[in-house]
Amino acid sequence: MDYVQLGKRVRQQRVLNKLTQEQLAEKAGISCAFVGHIERGEKKASIETVVALCNALSVSPTVLLQDSLSKEVMSAQLGVGGPEGDLVTDIMHVLREHKRKDPDAY
């Protein structure tokens, strides 16, 4: 499990949802300090906390956990397999990295 990447995804989704750490904490039923620890990858989030964050952010667990999931799982989530699935997941990875570096690109 890549907790640093999980934290980056939580922060990314929080910003996209225009939420402060305090607002996300309230929606997820956790402390603001814990949100900060999660976003920095300093503390591990339980499955219950990940589910609460997904619900608060209105995203699938796949969104937050994508960096820890295998290509096969990601391909299955997208409904494609084989070489096509690998290509799609590779393209998605490149687009996510580009978006991370330049949030105004899309």
SULJO-V23448 format. One record per run of one state. SS is the DSSP state (H for helix, E for strand, C for the rest). FROM is the first residue (numbers start at 1). TO is the last residue. Records with the same first field share a line. If there is no record, write none. Layout:
SS: FROM-TO / FROM-TO
This chain:
C: 1-2 / 17-20 / 29-31 / 40-46 / 58-60 / 66-70 / 79-81 / 102-102 / 106-106
H: 3-16 / 21-28 / 32-39 / 47-57 / 61-65 / 71-78 / 82-101 / 103-105
